[in-house]
Structure formats: C-alpha cells, structure tokens
Amino acid sequence: MNIPKISSLVLLLLFAGCTSPAKRGAPDCSRQSFPEFLSHFSTDVSFQRQAVVYPLVKMQVIDAEPEPRPHTTRQSQEEVVFPVMPDKKKRDADGLMLETESVQATDAKVLLYKPDTDYQVIYIFERTACWQLTEIQDWSL
C-alpha cells in the first residue's frame, strides 16, 4: 500500500468532522429579517454572545473640560459586559425605549433611550452572512 495515500486518507478523515471557523460559535442565521434577529438578540444573552463581532467598537462620551468628548475603545470578548442590550423586562422597569432607526441590506441602527433624559445608546449592526453587532455608541452623559 502506498504511504502517501494512507496519509492523505488519515488527514481527510481527521478533518472531515471539522467545521469552518465561520460556523463554530457563529450566530444563528435562520433569522434572516432584521426585526426577527433583533427580537431574538434583545431577549437572549447567549445569542448576544454569538452575534457580536470582536473586537467590539464601543464609544462613550467622556465628561471632559472644556466640553464632553467621545472616547472610542475596542473591546475583546473578555472585556465585553453582557447583556449588551437589556431585555424587555429590564427596559420596561427602567423606562427605556428601543427603536429601530434604520435598516438597509447590510447595516442597521437601533436606538435605546430614556425619554426626557440624556440617556441614548446606539447599536450598529452589520450583515454579511448573518446580522452581527459591530459597534455600541453611548451618547449619555
């Protein structure tokens, strides 16, 4: 028997069960419409963990002198605090509103805010194969 053929067969069998990195831990792409995706994202923390792009871009307004200014960081998977978006029960308890500002074929913006306050957080999602959170902009002071 030819040794290179055996090596090739062994390698083929070893890798046959492997999945591509895009599939391992990837978000559930069965929710194709953005409203379906957002409904699931806003209620399921484990789904949030899968549907975040790392490093996650996070912008916060820093109360600096002479004026507040935006400060942007890139957070690794270990640095991101979940849930990144509060569920409906928490939003209702805190008087927060969640509204989709815009949805395009490849991106969407969602606004989380508290009426009559400066609390305002924008979530930016992008879609390649699946919808994923790519950035959080916290404009609250």
Stockholm file with secondary structure:
# STOCKHOLM 1.0

chainA/1-141         MNIPKISSLVLLLLFAGCTSPAKRGAPDCSRQSFPEFLSHFSTDVSFQRQAVVYPLVKMQVIDAEPEPRPHTTRQSQEEVVFPVMPDKKKRDADGLMLETESVQATDAKVLLYKPDTDYQVIYIFERTACWQLTEIQDWSL
#=GR chainA/1-141 SS CCHHHHHHHHHHHHHHTCCCTTTTTCCCTTCCSHHHHHHHHTTCHHHHHHTEEEEEEEEEEECCSSSCEEEEEEECTTTCCSCSSCCHHHHHHHTCEEEEEEECSSEEEEEEECTTSSCEEEEEEEESSSEEEEEEEECCC
#=GC SS_cons         CCHHHHHHHHHHHHHHTCCCTTTTTCCCTTCCSHHHHHHHHTTCHHHHHHTEEEEEEEEEEECCSSSCEEEEEEECTTTCCSCSSCCHHHHHHHTCEEEEEEECSSEEEEEEECTTSSCEEEEEEEESSSEEEEEEEECCC
//
